[in-house]
Amino acid sequence: MGKTSCTKAAQYPEELCGAVLKSVAVIRKSVDEILLLGVDREDMCEDDEVTEQAFEAAVPGGDQDYYYEGLRDSSTGEELDASQVHAGCDEELEYMRQMAVWDKIPRAQVQDKVIGTRWVYVKKPNQVRCRLVAQEFAGSEKREDLYAGTPPMAATRYLLSDTVARGRAHFRQKRKPMVLDVKRAFLHGIATRTIYVELPGEESGNGKYVGRLNRTLYGTRDAPVAWLRAVREDMEALGFQECKVTTGVLVHPDRDVRVVTHVDDFLVAGEYNDVAWLRDEMLKKYELKVQIAGWEPGDEKELSFLGRTITLSDDGVTMEGDDKHVVRLQEEWGMEACSAVSTPYVKPAQVFETSVPNALPPKEATLFRRAAARVNYVALDRPDLSFASRIAASKMSTPREGDDLIIKRIIRYHQGKPRVAIHYGFQEPGPDVVVLTDSDWAGCLETRRSTRGGVVRPGEATINRRCKLHKGCALS
């Protein structure tokens, strides 16, 4: 509704006002809708002169077309400082100009679809990180050539266990783990498709120009695979060989350096001179955030990788997952002060033949699915949740009445054991890899299907585990 319509209307019905306010409350919960709300605010109500003057002072120059009042963190919804957002956006745009991410093309000359863009804000300790993201959606189109795989968490566990499985004598040769974080990684990928995007702010010349991408932009479908291609070329040029079984795992046969890459995060292990060589080589091309830890006096003892904390101690190395999802589970379900239980799941002793429970209402079903997804993610770093997370995930397609008790018990178990860390102690190197498997043989009383589990252990370290429901039913 524009300004002219608002001026002509003397009074709105009370029911309409109430409906609008309820809609606004729902919309504000979504960050994407908050962006739209901020853009449309100017057309829906009168301006507050005090607020406008403060915003003008924080964002000078009149180029406020890609900012909005009430800036918020795109992940948490926390309100942000407008001047920090302005500085972050300017820094990002300047970097894109230096990288020649796009060529400006007059809009009138473009016949293809132009993909929209938006800013994504993430608050950091002393700044706001701003990323311009393309809004390209796959829809029903499936293209295998745009898929970019990542290594399993077992690869990370193996690298850590291998680092401490060289024996005490080799340990004295200063083998160290290192984490490299490539900044603005996707901008280093070369675009292989003709893609046009909307340009922000003054870049677009008031909408006169659009951008034809020379490099991939966050949000484009081929950005991950383009970056993976760039990483492979750079690492192969340095003498690394990629694992033939899984992508993202590389070994330098001459320097004995091992690398696990998760998109723009690199976990490296090797002797100090070798990991320093890799760091220096990558700094020639990329802007990096570098962490190096070690067991020598004066070395850092802690690293952060994929949201996980890696801690070095006198008896080995420990990896612990981020507990923020556990805290959010308790908050979303209102169970911050619940009583603890000793197990995350209890198998029913028997199943009574009754009618099928009703499906949960849409709102409660969404809450259940979100909680099950969180539990599944937390279980990547917690072996004690493997079976319980599998049960919760099996209910996600159609959550029914009573399934919420599965989530509540897991939360109560978290209350008693909020943190679990995986420790790898120093051990002598050995050639053997031990694989242990087992099955509960028709353990599910409802379907008579079996759950099989297993662990993979090089030496005394468990690097992989499995808990999966069989597809078929046990007949004997």
N, C-alpha and C positions, 0 to 999 in steps of 0.2 A: 504494500500500500504506500503510495508516494505522498509527497508533502501536500500536493494540491488536494487530494482526497481527505487527508487529515484536517486540513484547514476548513473544508466545507462541512465536516461532521462536527456537530455541536456536542453530542453526547453518545457514548456507546452503551448498549444494553449491558446490565450487570452480569448476565450469564456469559456474554461474549468476553467480557474482561476477565472473568474467572477462568474461562477456557484458555485464553491467551496466556495468562500467568502460569497455568499448569503446563502448557506446552513449553514455555520458556524454561521452567524448572527441569523438564525432561531433556531439552536440547542442551542445556548447559553442562550436562553430564558427559557429553561427547565432545572431545577436543575438536574434531572436524567441524561439528556444528557450531562450536564456539567461534571458529574462524569466520564462518558464514554470518553468524550473528553480529560479529564485530564489524564486518564490511557493511552490513545492511543497517546498522544502527543509525547512521546519519540520515537515512531516508525515513526512519520510523518515529523519531522523536526530536525534540528541540535539543540544541547543544548546550552543555553546561560550560559557561564561559571560563570559570575557574579551572575546570579540568582541561579544557582545550588549551588554555594558556600554558598550563604546566606541561602538557604534552608537546606543545610547540617549542618550549624551551629545551625539553629533553631531546627532541628530534628536530633539529633546525634544518633550514634549507628548503622546506616546503615539499620534499620528496617523500611523503608519508603514505604513498599509495599502496605500498606493500606491507604496511604496519597496521595495527589496529589497536584500539583502546582495550585495556584489560588483557595484556599479553600473558600467556600462560605456558608452562612447560608442557610439551606435547605428550609426555609420559605420565606425569604426576598431577598436572593441572595447577601446579603452584604458580602464583603470580610472579612475573618477571619485571625487571627494571627496563624501561623503554630505551634508555641510553645504551645499555649493554646489548640489547637486541639490535639496535641500529648499528653499533660498532661491529657486532658479529656478522650481520648481513653484508656490510660494506667490505669486511675482510674476505668473506666468502666470494663475493662478486669480483673483487680484485684478483683473487687467486684464479678464478675461472677465466678472467681476461688473459692472464699470463699463460694459462694452459691452452688458450684458444679452444675452449670447450665447444663453442658454436660459432657459426657465421650468421650474421644478420641478413635476413631475406625479407624484402617488402611483402607484406601480407597479401597484396593483390596478385602476386606472382605464384602463390602457393595454391595448388589444387588438391593436395593430399590433406588428410586429417591432421589437425594441430592438437597435440596433447597438452592438457593443462598442467600447471605446476603449482606448488605451494611451498611455503616455508615450514620447516620442522625445527622446533626450539628445544634444546636440552640444557638445563642449568648445570653449570660446573662451579667449583668453589669460588672462583674470582671472575667468571665470565659466563656468557651464554653462547653455546655452540649452535650455529645456525646452518642448516643444510637445505638447499633448494632441491626439491624432490619432484620428479615427474609422476603424473598420475596415469600411467599406462596399465590397463587391466587386461588380463588374458581372455576373460569371458569363456566361451566354449572352445576356443582354439587351443589345441594342444600341439606343442612343438618340442620334440626331443632335442633338437639342436640348440635350444636355449637353456637346457638343464645344466646346472653346475653342482656337482656333488661336493660333500664335505666329509672328512674322515670321522669315524665313530670315536666316542670317548675312550674306547679301548686303546686307540692309538696314543692318546695322551697318557694314559696310565702305563702303557708299555714303555714309553720314552722315560718316564720318571723312574720306573722300576729298573730299567736298563742302566740308568745313570748311577744307581747305588748298587748294581750287581756286578761291579768290576773288581770287587775285592778291596781290602784295605790298602794293599800296595799300590794298586792303580789309582785309588782314591787320592793318594798323595800327589798325583800328577796334575792336580788342580782342574779336574773336570767340573764344569759349571753349567747350570741351566740359565737361559736367557729368554726374555720375552720381548718381541718387537711388535709394535703397533703402528701400522702404516696409516698416516692421516690422509683423508680424502682419496681412499684407494680406488674407488670406482672411476674417478676422473682420469685414471691412467689407462683405462681400457679404450681401445679403438672401436668406434662405431662401425658396424658392418652393414647396417640397414640405413635407409634414408628416413630420418625421424625429425619432425618439426615439433617444437615446443613453444609454449607461451613464455615470453621473457618478463622478468619482474621489473617493476619500477621504471626508471628512466631508460633502462636498456631497451625497452620496447618502443621508445619514441611515442608515448601516449597511444600505444596499440598499433602503430604503423608497421612495426617489424615483428617477425617471429624468428626463432633460432633454429637453424639446421645443424644438428649435432655432428661434430667431428669426433668427440669422445663420448663415452657412455655417461649417463647421468643417473644418480640414485633414483630408483623407481622405474626405470626402463627395464623391459623384460630380459634383455641380453646383457645387462650390466654385470651380473655375477660371472657369467661364462666368459665375457670379455676380460674381466680382471683375472680369472683363473688362467686364461690363455697368456696374459702378460706375465704372470708369476712363473708359469712353466718355462717360458722363453728365457726369462732372466736367470732362473735357477739352473737351467740346463747350460746356459752360457758360463756359469760359474763352476760347472763340473758336477752338479748334483744329478742323481738318478731318482726317478719317481718309482714308488712301489707299484708292482704290477697287480696287486690284489685290491688296493683301495686308493682313491685319489687323495692328494694333499699330504702324503707322507713321503719325505725325500731323504736320501742318504748321500753323503759325499764319501766315496770309497777311499780316497787318498788321505783326507783329513780326519776321517772318522767323526764327522759331524752329522747329527740326525735332527730332522726338522719335521714338525707337524704344523700344517697351516689350516686355520679356520678362517676363511675369507681374508680379512686384513690383519689377523692376529697370528703371530708366528711363535711357537715354542721350540727353542733350540737347545741342544745339549752337546757339549764338546769341551775340549781343553780351552783355556782362556785365550790363547793366541789365535785359535781357530774361530771361536765365536766372535772375537773382536774383529777378525778379518772379514767375516760375513757382515757384521754390523757396518763396517767402514765401506764395503762394496755397495750395500744397499743405500747408504746415506748419499752416495753419489747421484742417485736417481730419485729417491723418495724422502719425504719428511717423516721422521720416525720418532716414536716415544720408546725409549730403551730402558729395560730393567735387567740387571745382571746380579745373580746371587751366587754364593759359594760358601764353602765350609772353612775357608781360611780366616784368620783373625782380621777384622776390619771389613769383611765382605757383608753385603746385605743378606739378610736371612729370610726375606719374604718376597714373593712375587704375586702378581694378580694376572690371571689368565682366564678369559671367558667368564668373568664373574666369580671365579673360584680362587681361593687363597692357597698358594703353595708355600709351605714353611719348611725350611731346612733346620735340622737339629743334629745333635751329636750322634744320634743313632739312626739317622736316615732322612727321609723326606715325607711330608704329610700333605695331602690335598683335601680341602674342605669346601663344600658347596656354599652358595649364598643362601642365608636363612631368611631373606626378605619375603620369599613366597610362603614360608611357614607362618610368618607374622601376618601377612595379608590374608591367608586362609582363616586364621583366628579372628581377625577383624571383620571379614566379610560374613562370617557365620556367627559373630557375637559370642565367641567362646574363649575370650582372653583369660578368663578365670575358671575354666573348666577343670574337673578332676582328671588326673592322669590314669592311664591303663598301661599294662605291661606288654601288650601285643597289639599290632596295628589291624589285625583281622582275626576273626574266629569262624571256623567253618561250622555251618549248621549241622547239628547231630542227625536231623532227619528233615525231610520235606513233606509237608502235608498237602494232599491233593485238594486244592481250593481253586476258586476262580482267579484269573489273572488280575493282579492289582491294576488300578487305573493309572494312566500316564500322568506325570506331574504337570501342573499348569505351566504355560510357556515361560513365565518369569522364573519359577523355581527350577524348571528344567535347564534354563540358561545358567543359573547359579551353580547347579550340579555339574554341568559340563565344564564350566570355568574351573571349578574346584578340582575335578578329575584331571584336567589338563595340567594344573599346577602340581598335583601329586605326581603325575607321570614325569614331569620335568625334575622335581626334587629327587625322584627315585633314581635318576641317572647317577647321583652321587651318594645314594644311600641303599646299599644292598638289602637292608632290613625292610624296605618298602616295596621290593620287587613284586611279591605276590599280591599284596594289597592294592598296588597301583594297577596291576593287570585286571583285578576284579572290578575296580572302579571304571577303568577304561572300557570294559566289556558292556557297561550299562549306559554308555554315552549316547548311543544312537536313539534309544527310547527310554529315558529315565522314568521309573515308576515309583509309586508310593512305597516307602520303606527303603529305597535305595539311598536316600540321604543319610541313613544310619551308617552306611559304609564310610562316608566322608567324615561324619562326626566322630567315629571311632578313631580314624586316622589322626584327626586333629587332637583328640585326647591322648593318643600315643605321642604325638609331637610335644604335647605339654610336659610329658615326663622325660622325653629325650629330644630336645630341640636341636641338638647338634650332634652330627656323626662325621668323623674324619677318617680317611683311608690312609694308613701308614705303610710305607715301604722301608724296611730296614736294610742295612748293609748286609750283603751276602756275597759269597764267592760265585764267580760265573760258572754256568753249567749249560750243557747242550740240550737238556731235556725240557720238554713242555708237557705238563700233565693236564689232561682234560677229564673232568669228572662229570657224569650225567646221572640223572635219576628221574623217575616218574611216579606220580601218586596213583596211577592205574584207576581210571574212572572215578577220580576224586570228586568231581562235580555231581552232586546228588540230583540236580535238576536235569542235566543233559547227558550224564554218564560219560562225559568226555574227560580225558586225562590232561593233566598239566605236567609238562616236562621242564626240567631245569638243568642247568649245568654251569660249570666254572672252568676257566682256562688259567693255568698257573705256570709261568716260567719260574722254576725254583720255588721259593716260599711266597711269592707275590701273586695275588689274584688280580689279573688285568681285565678280565671280561667275565660276565655272567649272563645267564639267559633264563627267562621264565615265560613260557608260552603255552597257550591252550591248544591241544590237538584239534584238528579240523574234523576228524572222524570220531565215531563213538566206539567204545570198547565193547565187544560182543562176548568176550570170554575172559 
